[in-house]
Amino acid sequence: MKPRPSAAFTLIELLVVIAIIAILASLLLPSLSRATEAARVTVCKSNQGQLMKAFLMFSHDHNDSLPGNFWDRANRDYEKSCWLLGQTDGNYRHGPESGTIFSYLARNRDVYRCPSLKVAKIGDRYGSNGRFDYAAFLVLGGAKVVNVELTSEFRHRNGKREWLPTPVVTEEEAEGGINTTNIEGGHCNTDQIAHRHREGGYYASIDGSTHWFKEPRNCDSWCWFSRAPSGKMQSFGHVPNPTWGWWDRQ
């Protein structure tokens, strides 16, 4: 009797199977990548919402005042020092543990990081410094919550104007300073909102909600205006030093 041939793949059949797997992978990987990024976006948005809630909880415990910012580090009263760096020399490595709102976030460092950004060496314009990726608008440091309007005006360079929920905490563009020249938590001057999520970024507003906004590349903090306590429209681009309560005096 002739021996029965054993069942086995021929080389052609094996190549066909490999080709089919490669085609399926090429079809599925983009979908998986989009799903993964969507999850990261959700976390990033949630992080900013939690930071804003911590700001508001802080205000409830401190005479209705929002936390201080970068230029408040020298304040003798720790509670009026920086929300991110506390009473330190300003070295980014002190954040976020030294900040005045850290305890309001169950001492969770992950809340300060955008999961879409990979940790990069300091000076890398497109990565994270590894400790924090969010900043707060500097002019509102120590401001009374009641003195911050719910809406603000964004003035485009082309003359267009639109009213939006007033921003307090935002994800900052890494190439604008938060991992290059100014590694701190103050958002002001030429700082920009990130463009990493659908070419835009998220920010948390004074009412505790979060919003997506595509800030034009030719705009920065100077394009945001809100009505100060005096009734005057004031830009968020200023760099007051110290910061605590500056907005209340405008």
Helices and strands as residue ranges (DSSP letters): H 11-61, G 70-72, G 78-80, G 92-94, G 102-105, G 109-112, E 134-137, G 138-140, G 145-147, E 151-155, E 161-165, E 167-171, G 174-176, E 186-187, E 201-205, E 210-213, G 221-223, E 224-227, E 233-235, G 247-249
